[in-house]
Amino acid sequence: MAIVGSLPVVLSNGSVADATGVMTDMNYIASAVNGGALGLTGGSLSGPGNLVIGGTLWVSGVSSFSGQVGLDGTPAGNQRVISASTGGSLRWQLALANNVAESGGNAGSDVYLNRYSDAGVFIDSPLVIRRSSGVATFSQAIVNGPSDGRLKENVEALAGALGKVERLRGVSFNFIGDVEKRRQIGLIAQDVAGVVPEVIQAFGEDQFGLDYPKLVALLIEAVKDLSGRVALLEGSDDRKNSAT
């Protein structure tokens, strides 16, 4: 489609318009865009205000975004992925939803953190979060925390550990949002709060969790209390036997 007709053309003010200057400016703009930081593969840009990309966006170097980044997997069952690569080889991949269509009851669209080898080959998913229950599963059940004595002060032995353990209530249950109704075991955070508040964790405004590893210290001291009581009883029996 012609914009101004054949060039050069005589304008209404009597001057002559030539394409040379216009094309020079356009080539400069094209070079600046091609050398920019945004690269699209099979995608498109739309606006104003929002950047909509269809396909894959790769970002190299340091980039910053203000506002929100949204990944739309419509229709249901399409996986949304954020990948981190080195030299074009995958290292980590955050898969927001799997390729299983949602079926109600918050089922489907689970989250996976995937790990890849130096060659970019899938190794495993160290972290999986189920949308139906919010339960996070770690492939390696290792929980580490700083325990160096040089980092701590006001250290005191736990007192009354056995009495506290006796007040705790172990239960079995299933999460309300779990459509599979899988049975779990554990404690109720509200029950524990009045006994061992140090292990309570807050999630959001009105939900609570437990830092279960910290309960190990309480259980150790409770076992030691029991051991001491057993030793006293056995000592008492020994004295009775020796007296007879």
Rosetta silent file (secondary structure, phi, psi, omega in degrees, C-alpha in Angstrom):
SEQUENCE: MAIVGSLPVVLSNGSVADATGVMTDMNYIASAVNGGALGLTGGSLSGPGNLVIGGTLWVSGVSSFSGQVGLDGTPAGNQRVISASTGGSLRWQLALANNVAESGGNAGSDVYLNRYSDAGVFIDSPLVIRRSSGVATFSQAIVNGPSDGRLKENVEALAGALGKVERLRGVSFNFIGDVEKRRQIGLIAQDVAGVVPEVIQAFGEDQFGLDYPKLVALLIEAVKDLSGRVALLEGSDDRKNSAT
SCORE:     score description
SCORE:     0.000 S_00000001
   1 L     0.000  125.905  179.738    0.000    0.000    0.000 S_00000001
   2 L   -76.324  138.210 -179.896    1.457    3.356   -1.030 S_00000001
   3 L   -92.369  -48.393 -178.228    1.664    5.993    1.699 S_00000001
   4 L  -122.829   12.613 -178.668    2.560    9.129   -0.282 S_00000001
   5 L    83.793 -161.026 -178.841    2.504    7.775   -3.830 S_00000001
   6 L   -73.877  139.747  178.886    5.551    7.663   -6.069 S_00000001
   7 L  -110.887  147.621   -2.235    8.677    9.392   -4.803 S_00000001
   8 L   -73.016  158.698 -179.821   10.034   11.959   -5.278 S_00000001
   9 E  -133.765  145.994  177.475    6.831   13.990   -5.184 S_00000001
  10 E   -85.063  119.768 -179.068    6.193   17.752   -5.255 S_00000001
  11 L   -79.256  169.569 -176.743    4.474   18.800   -2.001 S_00000001
  12 L   -63.121  -25.441  179.560    1.791   21.504   -1.747 S_00000001
  13 L   -87.283    5.496  176.489    4.344   24.035   -0.524 S_00000001
  14 L    92.975   -9.025 -179.799    6.395   23.527   -3.653 S_00000001
  15 L   -83.400  162.861 -178.603    9.206   21.484   -2.021 S_00000001
  16 E  -105.448  126.446  177.282   10.259   18.072   -3.216 S_00000001
  17 E   -92.902  126.963  179.763    9.958   15.042   -0.871 S_00000001
  18 L  -119.645  146.128 -175.653   12.633   12.393   -1.342 S_00000001
  19 H   -77.521  -11.592 -173.240   12.719    8.953    0.335 S_00000001
  20 H   -59.790  -51.501 -179.082   16.446    9.071    1.101 S_00000001
  21 H   -64.807  -39.551  179.722   16.180   10.935    4.417 S_00000001
  22 H   -62.778  -45.364 -178.431   13.114    8.995    5.488 S_00000001
  23 H   -67.297  -33.074  176.580   14.768    5.636    4.840 S_00000001
  24 H   -61.336  -44.927  178.677   17.898    6.714    6.708 S_00000001
  25 H   -65.018  -41.841 -179.145   15.809    7.454    9.781 S_00000001
  26 H   -65.050  -39.411  177.467   13.865    4.191    9.442 S_00000001
  27 H   -64.019  -36.247  177.789   17.062    2.141    9.132 S_00000001
  28 H   -64.909  -43.935  179.831   18.394    3.768   12.294 S_00000001
  29 H   -64.052  -43.184 -179.619   15.234    2.899   14.207 S_00000001
  30 H   -62.674  -39.729  179.444   15.275   -0.694   12.918 S_00000001
  31 H   -65.310  -39.473  179.860   18.906   -1.130   13.962 S_00000001
  32 H   -66.066  -39.324  179.515   18.171    0.185   17.447 S_00000001
  33 H   -67.987  -45.103 -179.042   15.221   -2.194   17.861 S_00000001
  34 H   -64.464  -28.815 -179.606   17.161   -5.222   16.567 S_00000001
  35 L   -91.745    5.599 -178.700   20.033   -4.470   18.943 S_00000001
  36 L   -76.751 -172.940 -173.405   17.760   -4.061   21.963 S_00000001
  37 L   -92.479   -6.608 -174.315   17.231   -6.411   24.907 S_00000001
  38 L  -100.504  119.380  176.921   13.865   -7.878   23.892 S_00000001
  39 E  -122.773  135.717 -177.866   13.861  -11.016   21.787 S_00000001
  40 E  -122.782  140.217  174.835   10.750  -12.934   20.776 S_00000001
  41 E  -116.872  111.473  179.598   10.369  -16.403   19.310 S_00000001
  42 L    60.832   32.006 -174.332    7.090  -16.897   17.523 S_00000001
  43 L  -119.123 -173.959  179.509    5.565  -14.142   19.624 S_00000001
  44 L  -149.494  156.390  177.294    3.846  -10.803   19.363 S_00000001
  45 L  -112.104  142.324  173.976    3.716   -7.521   21.211 S_00000001
  46 L  -145.092  160.420 -177.129    0.570   -5.632   22.090 S_00000001
  47 L  -163.106 -165.461    1.197   -0.281   -2.601   24.175 S_00000001
  48 L   -85.500  165.454  174.052   -0.668   -0.015   25.458 S_00000001
  49 L    89.496  -38.460 -177.439    0.197   -0.607   29.103 S_00000001
  50 L  -120.631  147.593  173.999    0.689   -4.371   28.876 S_00000001
  51 L  -105.756  115.046 -178.860    3.261   -6.530   27.141 S_00000001
  52 L  -111.513  123.687 -176.556    1.641   -9.650   25.714 S_00000001
  53 L  -121.378  125.591  173.186    3.946  -12.328   24.364 S_00000001
  54 L  -104.883  117.722 -176.311    2.839  -15.412   22.498 S_00000001
  55 L   119.424 -138.228 -173.366    5.643  -17.941   22.427 S_00000001
  56 E  -121.113  133.031  175.296    8.936  -17.820   24.315 S_00000001
  57 E  -113.426  121.659  176.081   10.694  -14.853   25.894 S_00000001
  58 E  -109.605  130.439  179.785   14.395  -15.214   26.730 S_00000001
  59 L  -118.324  124.180  176.659   16.041  -12.555   28.888 S_00000001
  60 L  -115.409  153.612 -177.291   19.827  -12.319   29.171 S_00000001
  61 L    82.137 -156.661 -178.481   21.808  -10.023   31.419 S_00000001
  62 L  -105.034  121.877  178.965   20.170   -8.060   34.215 S_00000001
  63 L  -130.047  154.034  178.862   16.574   -6.992   33.676 S_00000001
  64 L  -131.843  147.856  179.782   13.962   -5.511   35.951 S_00000001
  65 L  -130.070  137.877  172.243   10.176   -5.520   35.815 S_00000001
  66 L  -110.836  148.694 -175.912    7.692   -3.349   37.668 S_00000001
  67 L    92.185 -139.701 -175.120    4.140   -4.459   38.193 S_00000001
  68 L  -124.492  151.254  172.658    3.190   -8.086   37.643 S_00000001
  69 L  -112.808  117.963 -177.178    4.290  -10.904   35.384 S_00000001
  70 L  -114.132  140.481  177.402    1.388  -13.154   34.429 S_00000001
  71 L  -120.343  112.526 -176.914    1.482  -16.534   32.679 S_00000001
  72 L   -99.329  121.260 -178.687   -1.821  -17.586   31.140 S_00000001
  73 L  -101.681   21.688 -178.740   -2.186  -21.294   30.402 S_00000001
  74 L   -61.341  137.091   -4.815   -5.601  -21.095   28.743 S_00000001
  75 L   -74.707  170.347 -177.858   -7.077  -23.558   27.945 S_00000001
  76 L   -57.034  143.061 -179.608   -6.761  -25.603   31.136 S_00000001
  77 L   101.477   -2.565  176.347   -4.083  -28.267   31.050 S_00000001
  78 L   -94.034  127.947 -177.848   -1.394  -26.095   29.474 S_00000001
  79 L   -78.207  139.376  174.038    1.791  -25.862   31.519 S_00000001
  80 E  -109.250  130.275 -169.408    3.332  -22.445   32.289 S_00000001
  81 E  -131.272  137.448  168.312    7.099  -22.541   32.669 S_00000001
  82 E  -116.497  121.084 -173.711    9.881  -20.222   33.837 S_00000001
  83 E  -115.671  149.056  173.725   13.294  -21.597   32.871 S_00000001
  84 E  -123.100  124.244 -175.627   16.861  -20.720   33.822 S_00000001
  85 E  -124.400  158.806  172.021   19.608  -21.749   31.402 S_00000001
  86 E  -128.188  119.687 -178.278   23.380  -21.526   31.112 S_00000001
  87 L    59.204   32.796 -179.623   24.835  -21.429   27.612 S_00000001
  88 L    80.858    3.136 -178.779   21.491  -22.510   26.212 S_00000001
  89 E  -110.447  128.685 -177.912   21.369  -25.559   28.512 S_00000001
  90 E   -59.636  141.228  173.798   18.619  -25.864   31.119 S_00000001
  91 E  -119.557  -51.131  179.115   19.578  -25.708   34.794 S_00000001
  92 E  -134.851  153.372  177.401   16.301  -25.055   36.652 S_00000001
  93 E  -146.617  125.057  175.850   12.685  -24.904   35.601 S_00000001
  94 E  -100.912  108.306 -178.059    9.691  -23.669   37.580 S_00000001
  95 E   -97.623  107.110  179.813    6.621  -25.349   36.110 S_00000001
  96 E   -90.613   95.112 -175.652    3.495  -23.508   37.206 S_00000001
  97 L    95.205  149.633  174.242    0.834  -26.152   36.593 S_00000001
  98 L  -101.405 -173.777 -177.637    1.193  -29.518   34.943 S_00000001
  99 L   -91.769   20.346  177.384   -0.338  -30.675   31.677 S_00000001
 100 L   -97.517  125.948 -178.822   -3.331  -32.266   33.422 S_00000001
 101 L   -62.151  141.376  178.681   -6.597  -30.389   32.903 S_00000001
 102 L   -68.078  145.769 -174.706   -8.171  -28.999   36.055 S_00000001
 103 L  -130.261   22.498 -179.483  -11.200  -30.928   37.245 S_00000001
 104 L    88.819  164.572 -179.424  -12.665  -28.864   40.087 S_00000001
 105 L    63.844   30.187 -178.505  -11.998  -28.991   43.810 S_00000001
 106 L    61.583   21.482 -179.766   -8.690  -27.162   43.276 S_00000001
 107 L   -85.249  148.529 -179.058   -7.355  -30.263   41.497 S_00000001
 108 L    86.686  174.471 -179.868   -4.704  -29.938   38.823 S_00000001
 109 L    58.244   43.301  174.759   -2.224  -27.120   38.139 S_00000001
 110 L   -73.577  159.975 -176.664    0.323  -28.429   40.628 S_00000001
 111 E  -107.454  136.953  179.717    3.698  -26.656   40.851 S_00000001
 112 E  -128.901  134.195  169.311    7.040  -28.345   40.120 S_00000001
 113 E  -105.717  109.009 -173.157   10.584  -27.111   40.640 S_00000001
 114 E   -99.975  143.139 -178.197   12.626  -29.182   38.185 S_00000001
 115 E  -114.477  139.505 -176.985   16.400  -29.754   38.287 S_00000001
 116 E  -125.724  153.535 -178.931   18.605  -30.385   35.228 S_00000001
 117 L   -77.887  177.257  176.563   22.121  -31.740   34.720 S_00000001
 118 L   -58.986  -27.302 -179.895   25.103  -29.889   33.193 S_00000001
 119 L   -89.170    3.624  179.822   23.966  -31.294   29.854 S_00000001
 120 L    80.066   20.190 -179.796   20.454  -29.927   30.330 S_00000001
 121 L   -95.569  135.028 -179.532   18.934  -33.352   31.030 S_00000001
 122 E   -57.787  131.663  177.366   16.063  -33.593   33.532 S_00000001
 123 E  -103.289  -61.011 -178.730   17.184  -35.048   36.896 S_00000001
 124 E  -167.390 -178.457  175.542   14.223  -34.744   39.252 S_00000001
 125 E  -115.698   94.030 -177.963   11.683  -32.433   40.867 S_00000001
 126 E   -59.876  -26.553 -177.618   13.097  -31.480   44.295 S_00000001
 127 E  -136.205  130.192  174.478    9.881  -29.656   45.170 S_00000001
 128 E  -131.011  130.662  178.995    6.256  -30.419   44.271 S_00000001
 129 E  -119.379  122.763  179.831    3.296  -28.409   45.613 S_00000001
 130 L   -85.752  125.673 -179.511   -0.228  -29.820   45.261 S_00000001
 131 L   -69.265  -29.311 -177.196   -2.836  -27.150   44.548 S_00000001
 132 L   -66.270  -33.245 -174.834   -5.612  -29.307   46.009 S_00000001
 133 L  -123.338  -17.026 -174.337   -4.059  -29.423   49.483 S_00000001
 134 L    77.001    4.934 -178.826   -1.151  -26.983   49.507 S_00000001
 135 L   -74.920  129.174  177.669    1.060  -29.858   50.651 S_00000001
 136 E  -101.167  132.307 -179.739    4.702  -29.477   49.578 S_00000001
 137 E  -116.213  126.755  177.700    6.740  -32.621   48.939 S_00000001
 138 E  -103.693  133.627 -179.417   10.545  -32.586   48.926 S_00000001
 139 L   -67.103  -29.641  175.587   12.418  -35.323   47.089 S_00000001
 140 L  -117.866  107.895 -175.426   15.147  -35.155   49.754 S_00000001
 141 L   -80.731   67.925  179.367   13.654  -34.832   53.233 S_00000001
 142 L  -118.692  123.941  179.704   16.581  -32.949   54.721 S_00000001
 143 L  -118.049  115.507 -179.310   15.962  -29.940   56.929 S_00000001
 144 L  -115.521  146.226  176.107   18.998  -27.923   57.920 S_00000001
 145 L  -150.360  160.210  179.709   19.202  -24.837   60.082 S_00000001
 146 L   -65.437  122.743 -178.809   21.894  -22.842   61.839 S_00000001
 147 L  -130.110    8.086  179.844   22.763  -24.670   65.063 S_00000001
 148 L   -62.631  125.790 -178.963   26.271  -23.406   65.778 S_00000001
 149 H   -60.264  -24.241 -179.592   26.534  -22.562   69.463 S_00000001
 150 H   -71.306  -12.098  179.227   28.575  -19.470   68.614 S_00000001
 151 H   -95.928   -0.222 -171.227   25.452  -17.967   67.042 S_00000001
 152 L  -119.682  153.058  175.220   23.315  -18.369   70.160 S_00000001
 153 L  -142.378  169.708 -178.141   22.951  -16.644   73.508 S_00000001
 154 L    54.848   41.565 -178.125   20.748  -16.972   76.613 S_00000001
 155 L   -75.794  126.328  178.931   20.930  -20.758   76.245 S_00000001
 156 L  -135.458  145.668  176.743   18.845  -22.596   78.849 S_00000001
 157 L   -68.800  144.297  178.119   17.888  -26.263   79.253 S_00000001
 158 L   -69.464  133.026 -179.874   14.244  -27.050   78.500 S_00000001
 159 L  -108.582  144.535  176.665   12.236  -27.487   81.692 S_00000001
 160 L    64.668   32.006 -175.946    9.130  -29.620   82.125 S_00000001
 161 H   -61.591  -43.245 -177.454    9.575  -31.285   78.734 S_00000001
 162 H   -63.235  -41.434  178.547    7.731  -34.477   79.679 S_00000001
 163 H   -62.558  -37.652  178.660    4.732  -32.558   80.969 S_00000001
 164 H   -68.169  -42.078  178.744    4.561  -30.567   77.738 S_00000001
 165 H   -61.736  -39.067 -179.778    4.740  -33.697   75.598 S_00000001
 166 H   -64.827  -23.295  179.973    1.926  -35.243   77.616 S_00000001
 167 H   -87.248  -11.124  178.570   -0.246  -32.225   76.779 S_00000001
 168 L   -81.421  152.503 -175.596    0.301  -32.594   73.039 S_00000001
 169 L  -126.977  110.491  175.086   -2.223  -34.548   70.972 S_00000001
 170 L   -79.053  135.813 -176.436   -1.179  -36.578   67.933 S_00000001
 171 E  -135.326  161.378  167.620   -3.969  -36.923   65.377 S_00000001
 172 E  -110.846  153.039 -173.314   -4.698  -38.387   61.956 S_00000001
 173 E  -168.804  174.531  164.997   -6.581  -36.316   59.389 S_00000001
 174 L  -133.435  151.863  179.075   -6.946  -35.295   55.744 S_00000001
 175 L   -73.527  139.839 -176.657   -6.815  -31.769   54.347 S_00000001
 176 L   -57.699  -39.347 -176.562  -10.237  -30.341   53.423 S_00000001
 177 L   -82.492   -1.513 -177.971   -9.053  -29.305   49.953 S_00000001
 178 L   -84.654  107.560 -177.777   -7.497  -32.683   49.123 S_00000001
 179 L   -66.833  -22.399  179.351   -9.884  -34.368   46.693 S_00000001
 180 L   -84.193   -9.649  177.357   -8.046  -37.676   47.186 S_00000001
 181 L    53.037   44.145  179.638   -8.671  -37.515   50.971 S_00000001
 182 L   -71.247  133.844 -178.440   -5.210  -38.882   51.745 S_00000001
 183 L   -76.567  137.211  178.747   -4.710  -39.628   55.431 S_00000001
 184 E  -126.629  164.999  172.176   -1.983  -37.665   57.227 S_00000001
 185 E  -128.376  151.527 -179.557   -0.667  -37.621   60.783 S_00000001
 186 E   169.484 -154.262  179.836    0.494  -34.665   62.814 S_00000001
 187 L  -123.399  164.552  175.583   -0.521  -32.084   65.385 S_00000001
 188 L   -99.759  122.505 -173.717   -3.049  -29.240   65.429 S_00000001
 189 H   -56.685  -41.190 -179.090   -1.299  -25.868   65.519 S_00000001
 190 H   -63.596  -32.482  177.001   -3.927  -24.265   67.756 S_00000001
 191 H   -69.362  -40.713 -175.588   -3.439  -27.061   70.317 S_00000001
 192 H   -72.319  -28.828 -174.795    0.329  -26.694   70.274 S_00000001
 193 H   -56.121  -36.327 -179.351    0.265  -22.895   70.598 S_00000001
 194 L   -81.419   -7.313 -177.284   -0.656  -23.067   74.273 S_00000001
 195 L  -111.606  -51.826 -178.564    2.055  -25.624   75.045 S_00000001
 196 L  -131.179   74.611 -176.915    5.060  -24.891   72.802 S_00000001
 197 H   -63.021  -18.210 -178.042    4.474  -21.459   71.166 S_00000001
 198 H   -65.174  -18.672 -176.613    8.090  -21.423   69.912 S_00000001
 199 H  -101.350    4.262 -178.270    7.218  -23.834   67.086 S_00000001
 200 E   -80.368  136.277  174.892    4.200  -21.940   65.733 S_00000001
 201 E  -122.961  138.266 -179.640    4.450  -20.399   62.262 S_00000001
 202 E   -98.966  134.036  175.546    1.939  -17.928   60.826 S_00000001
 203 E  -123.713  116.329 -177.433    0.785  -18.169   57.201 S_00000001
 204 L    70.237 -152.500 -174.821   -1.318  -15.268   55.949 S_00000001
 205 L   -88.076  -30.913 -172.117   -3.691  -13.558   58.347 S_00000001
 206 L  -142.948   25.166  176.749   -5.388  -16.485   60.068 S_00000001
 207 E  -120.967  145.855 -175.343   -3.593  -19.743   59.213 S_00000001
 208 E  -129.057  150.065  175.836   -0.935  -21.443   61.293 S_00000001
 209 E  -131.492  179.730 -178.796    1.720  -24.080   60.756 S_00000001
 210 E  -125.751  139.311  172.240    4.288  -25.929   62.854 S_00000001
 211 L   -90.763   82.013 -172.413    8.067  -25.998   62.718 S_00000001
 212 H   -56.365  -39.995 -178.450    8.137  -29.741   63.404 S_00000001
 213 H   -56.372  -30.368 -179.287   11.960  -30.168   63.560 S_00000001
 214 H   -67.336  -21.064  179.470   12.099  -27.950   66.653 S_00000001
 215 H   -69.803  -16.642  179.136    9.958  -30.464   68.526 S_00000001
 216 H   -59.002  -41.870 -179.968   12.902  -32.882   68.466 S_00000001
 217 H   -60.086  -40.839  179.401   14.586  -30.917   71.278 S_00000001
 218 H   -65.604  -42.168 -179.174   11.441  -31.222   73.397 S_00000001
 219 H   -66.468  -36.971  178.202   11.179  -34.961   72.755 S_00000001
 220 H   -61.423  -46.510 -179.349   14.844  -35.506   73.664 S_00000001
 221 H   -68.780  -32.151  177.361   14.407  -33.814   77.026 S_00000001
 222 H   -66.813  -41.168  177.128   11.158  -35.698   77.637 S_00000001
 223 H   -62.784  -39.768  178.097   12.923  -39.026   77.035 S_00000001
 224 H   -64.633  -37.432  175.513   15.657  -37.984   79.454 S_00000001
 225 H   -61.601  -46.109  179.241   12.984  -37.170   82.069 S_00000001
 226 H   -62.774  -41.151  179.659   11.470  -40.609   81.590 S_00000001
 227 H   -60.773  -40.941  178.884   14.883  -42.241   81.755 S_00000001
 228 H   -63.919  -39.855  179.960   15.565  -40.512   85.071 S_00000001
 229 H   -67.924  -39.739  178.171   12.261  -41.687   86.498 S_00000001
 230 H   -63.404  -40.373  179.337   12.891  -45.264   85.332 S_00000001
 231 H   -62.631  -40.722  178.604   16.338  -45.176   86.937 S_00000001
 232 H   -63.597  -43.157  179.743   14.838  -44.044   90.252 S_00000001
 233 H   -64.917  -42.793  179.105   12.250  -46.825   90.140 S_00000001
 234 H   -65.905  -37.730  177.190   14.835  -49.450   89.273 S_00000001
 235 H   -64.373  -39.480  178.135   17.095  -48.174   92.046 S_00000001
 236 H   -64.425  -40.196  178.659   14.227  -48.393   94.510 S_00000001
 237 H   -66.185  -38.678  179.627   13.526  -51.988   93.445 S_00000001
 238 H   -63.647  -40.123 -179.485   17.205  -52.885   93.800 S_00000001
 239 H   -66.883  -39.682  178.559   17.282  -51.520   97.353 S_00000001
 240 H   -63.104  -43.092 -178.648   14.133  -53.478   98.214 S_00000001
 241 H   -66.367  -38.867 -179.033   15.624  -56.694   96.809 S_00000001
 242 H   -69.487  -30.193 -179.938   18.908  -56.195   98.661 S_00000001
 243 H   -70.450  -29.498  179.841   17.008  -55.604  101.928 S_00000001
 244 L   -86.261    0.000    0.000   15.259  -58.937  101.596 S_00000001
